Amino acid sequence: MEDLMIVVFVGVLLTTCFAANAHNAEKPRFKQEEFAIGFWVEPPLDALAEERFKEIADAHFTLVVGGFHANTVEKAEKQLALCEQFGMKAIVTLPGVDMNELPDGPACWGYGLRDEPSAGEFPRMRELVDAVREARPGRLGYINLFPSYASPWGQLGTETYEEYVRQFMEIVDVDVLCMDHYPIFKPDRDGRDGYCEDLDVMRRYALQYDIPFWNFFNAMPYGPHTDPTESQMRWQIYTSLAYGAKGVLYFCYYTPAGDEFPKGGALITRDDRRTSKWYAARRLNEQLKNLGPTLMQLTSAGVYRVTPEDDPAQALQGSPIRTLKLDAVDPPHDYLVGAFTHSDGRRAVMLVNYRFAYAAWPTVKFDAPHDDVRFLNPWTGQEEPLVDASPAMDGLQVSLQDGEGKLFLLPPTGE
């Protein structure tokens, strides 16, 4: 995130926690069991705290990343208690507090260690992760990485982003890979392809190390960023899902103070008003929460891009979708397709409308009979038979709102 957000978990944390790697290997490691819907910048823990945390849960969030207002042991304990009360999890971030004094409990997923470290800090990060595993087995030592648009030697500490992430995984050996990337949405400056490139790096290393990955996406205006629309937020979320993310995190929930954010405009303002983003997040998160149990059972098997210049049949070779067709009045093809294997042996595919300004209405040809393909309804979480959105047209039509993705489940290959 930005410089004012840097959080370092330092000080006396290490006084009780140096252990050999072999000893740490015997400790249970963090295992993510539910899809993470979280955010940066939690609200104040004041007299309105219970009301505030109910509001978070009402918007279908499942994870609170602390560190801004839960900045003492007592406040972090209160945050954990409120998360438990409202069925959420939390990551506690208390720089400089001894590990043995950090609060714990059923709602605690782990401890925030560092935001956006450079490669030169990775050995230190490994010590901190080992310290968490030694003192609090099963808890997450959470670190968030830079995006690729960070300066190579000034911030990343490496020549390329690929090298940055590779070194991080080799040296730090985390249980969840996470980064932030906030694409620009402007007619003359479209940052979406760069967002996808970073997600692809996360996807590949998460698969290599058999861990989940999360990413922060943008939900507010700041610096060069326009105020993201609901469609642009939806695009960021479903694009992350197409790459196999097991968690998405909003930047930001509560509007942070500082000269960098003169417009305000996060989900909740500094004077505690809900913006339109809170209502958009509630709608989006309800779908995520329903899709989550199935998303947690999927392993990414490939990502395919269909641009307006592509032949869909060629671009989609190897995916569960054989081809896409369009009506003459529709805009050219523009899609992202994520292919997956399900833990039960079936396959899955997510079809995402890459446009955030137009709905899409493709005619979809799967590689399995339509009667064998199921649609996962994001409003119920239930698998349903395919329904043709336009039965008067030839073939199977799938309607996609701007930036929307839809998830389908198919039989294993060969059935």
N, C-alpha and C positions, 0 to 999 in steps of 0.2 A: 504494500500500500504506500502511503506517502510518508515523508520523513517524520511528521509529527506522530505517526502511528507506531513507530518502532518500539518494540517491547523486548527487553532482554531479561531472561530469567537467570540472574547471577547471584553473586554473594555467597552466603553460607549454605546454599542448597547442596553443594558438593561435600560438605564436611562429614556427612554420614554415608555417602553414597558411592564411593569408588569401589568397583568390583571388577574382577576379571571377566572377559567376554565369555569364557566357558561357563562361569558361574551364572552370568545373566542368561545364557542359553537355556538354563534349567527353569527359569522363571516363566510363568505364563505371560504371553504378550497380548496386547490389545487386539480384540477381534470385533470388528464392526458387525452388528446384527440387525440394524435398521437403517433405512435411508436417512441421510442427514439433510435437514432443511434449516439452515442457520443464517447468521448475519454477523457483521462487524458493528460495534458500538451499541452496547446494551443500555437501557434507560436507567435513570438514577434509582438508587435503593433508598427511597425516602418514605414518608408516610403514605404515599400512593403506590408503594411497591407492589402490593398484592394486586391492585387494580391493573397496574402496568403489565405484570407478568400474565395475568389472565388475558389481557389484550394480545400479548404475543401468542399465547396458545390458541386464542380465537382465530388468529390469522394462520393457523395450522403449521407454525414453526415447531421443529422438534429438537433444536439445538441452540443453546445460548453460548456464544463465545465471550467470556468475560474479560475484564482488564481495564475498562474505562471507569466505570462507576463502582464495580465490585473490587475496590482497590485496597481493602484491608481484609484481614482474616475474618473479622466479624461480618463484614458485608458479603464476602464470598460464601460464608456459611449460610447467610440469609438467602443469597442467590440460589445455592444448591437446594435449600429447603423449599423455595418457591418453585423451582424447576420440578422437584419431586411432587409437589402438591398438584401441579398442572400437567404432569405426564411428559415432561421434557428432560433432556440431558443438558449438561453444561461442561465447558472446558474452563477450568479455573486458571487465571493468569495473575500471579502475584510476584513481581520481580523482587528479589532480595530476601524472600522469606524462606527459612529453613524448611527442607522437605518434610521433616517430621512434624512441623507445625501447620502444614497446609491442610485445609479441610478436605474431607473425603465423604463418601456416602453413596447411596444407590443411584443418585442422579449424576454422579461425577464420571465423565468419560475419560478425563485426563487433565493435563496441565499444559498451558501455553508456554513455550520456551523462547521463541524468537520469531519475529516477523521480518522477512526478506533479508536473510543473511547472505553475505558474499562467500565465495568459495574458500577464501582464506579462513573463514570462521568454522568451516565444517568439522575439523577435529574437535573443536570446543563443543559444537553441537552434538557430536557423538558422545562426549562425556556427559552432557546433560540428559540425553536420551537414556544412556545406561544408568544414570542416577535415578531417573524415574522408574525404570524397570526393577532396579534393586530395592528401592524403598517402597514402591507401590506397584507390585506385580499386577499385570492385567490392565493397567491404566496407560493411556496414550500420552506420549511425549510429542506434543503438537508443534510443528514448525511450518510456516507458510513461506513459499518461495516467490522470488521476483517473476515478472513476465519477461518475454523475450525483448520487449522494447526498452528494458533497462540498459544502461550503457555497459558495454562489454567489460572493460577493465575497471571503470569507476564504480560500478555496482555489482555486476555479476562476478567479477574476478576471473573470468575466463574469456576466451576469444569468441565462443559460440554458446548459444543457449543449450544446445544438445550436450556440450561438454559440461556445462553448469549442472544440469540435472543428472547426468551420468555420474559425476563426482559426488554429488549429494547422496545418491543412492548407494554408491560403493562405500563411502566413508561413514555416513550417518546411520544408514540401515533403519529407516523409520517404518512405522506400521501403517501410516496413511500418507500418501503423497498429495500435496496441495499447493496451488499457486493462485495468484490473482491476475486477471487480465481484463482490462476495460476497453472494449473496442470503441472507436469513434464511429458515429452514425451521422455522416454528413454527405451531401450530394457530391462534393468535390474531394472527400476524404473518407473512404470506406475501409474501416479496419477489421472487417469481419473475417477475411481470409487469414489474417494474422492470429486472430482468436482461435480459429480452427487449427492452425499450425501448432500452437502451444498445447491445445487439447490433445493433438496427436502425439506430441512428445510425452505428455502425462500418461496417455493410454498405453504407449509402448513400454514405458518403464514400470508402470503398475502391473502390466501383464508379466513382464520379465521377473519381477520380484513377488508376484502373487499377492499384491496388496490392493486395496481400493484407492481411488483418487477422488479428490474434491476440487472445486474451484470457486473463487469469488467472481461475481459478475457485477456490472454496474447498474445501480438503481437510482442515481441522483445526478444533478448537474454539478460540475466543478471544473475548474481549469478550462481546458479546451473542449470539454464534453458538453454536448447539449443534454437537455433533460430527457432521459429515455422514456419512450412511450410504453404502454403496456405491451404492444406488439414487439417492440425491441427487447423488452425484458423476457417475453415469451420465447423469442428467437434465441436469446442467450441460453436460456434454461434448456430448451429442447435440443439445441446443438450440443450442449454438454452431455445430455443423455445419449445422443446418437454416438458419441465417442466412448460411452461406457462409464460416465461419472457415477459415483455412489453417494455424492453429496453436492449440493449447490449452496452458496452462501452470498447473501445480499450485501452490497456496499452502498448504503448503510441502512440500518434500522432507525436508530435515533440520530438526529442530525448533529454531527460533531461541531464543536466550536472552532474558530480559527479563520484567518483571512482567506484561506483556500476555499472556503465554502460560503461566500457571501450570499448566494441565492438560497441557501438552505435546501429544502426539498427532498430530504430522505423520507422514509415511510412515516416517521413521527417527527414533528417540528420540535425545536427547543422549548417552545411554550406548550408542548404536549397536545398538539392538534394532529389528528390523522390527516395525512395528505391523500391524494388520489392513489398514490403508490401503495398505501396500506391495503386499500380495497382491491387493487390489482393483485397484490401479493397473496391476499386471502384466496382469491379465485385460482391463481396459479398453484399455490401451495396445496389447496384441496385436491387438485389433480395429482400433484406429486406424491402426496400422502397415500392416495389410492393406488397409484402405480408402484409405489415404493417396494412392497413385498415381492412383487415380480421382478422389478429392476435388480433387487439384491440377489436374485437367482440367476442372473444373466452374466455371461462372460463374452466380452467383445471378440468378434471373429473377423471384423473388417469394417472399413468405412469407405463409402463411395460417393463421389461428387458428380452430379449431373448438371452441367452448365448449359446456358442457352445455345452454345455452339456444339455441344456433344450429341452424338447418336446415343440415346438412352440404352439401347440393347448392348452397345459396346461398353459404355461406361459402367454398366451394372453387371458385367460378366463376373460370375462367382458369387453373386448375392442371391438371396431368395426371391428377388424381383427380376423377372426376365426382361421386361421392357415397360415403358410408360408412353402413353399417347395423349394428345391434347386436341381439343376442339379448335377450330379455326379462329374463333373470337378470343381465345385465351392467350395470355402472355407466353412466351417461350418457356420451355422447361427450365426450372431452377430449383434443384432439390439436393438434400443431403440424406444419405441412407446409411444407417447403422445396422450391421448384421451381428447376431449373437447366437451363442448356444445356451440353452436352458439347462439347469441342473438335472432336470428329469429326462434329458436326452432330446427334447424337441429343439427346434430352431426358433429364432425370433428376428423380426426386422422392424426398425423404426424409420418411417418415412417423414422427413421434415421439409416443410415449405421454406426454402432459403430466402424468399422474399418477405420483408416485413411491412410492405405497403399494399400487397394484393393477396387476395385469397387464391388458392390453386384448386383445380378440379381435374386431376389426372385420371385417365383410364389406366388401371393397373393390372398387369399380368403377372401373377405369382408363378413359381415353379411347382406348385402343388394345386390340386383341384380346389376350387373356391369353397366347396363344402367341407374341406379339411382344414381350412384356415380360420383362426379365431381372432377376433378383435378384442383388445383389452380396453374396456370402457373406463376412461379416467375419472368419471363422475361416480362410479360405483366400485371400481376395482375388480369387476367381474368379467370373465371371458364370455363373449357373445358371438353368435354366428355373424358372418359378414353380411352387411346390408348395402345394397347398391344405392348410392346417393342420387343416381339419375337412371332409374330403371327403363325409361323411354329411350335411352341411348344404348348403342352397342357396347358390350364389354362391361367391366365392373368399374364404376366411378367412385373415387374416394375424394371427399371434400376436406380441404385443409384451410383453416383460417390463416391469416398472415402470421408467419413465424411459428405456426403450430406443427407438432409432430404427432403421429399416431403409431401405436405399437401393435404388431400382429404376431401371432404364434402359429408355427407351421410344424408339420410332422418332421421327424428326422429325415435326413437325405436317404433316398431310396425307398421310402414308404409311399 
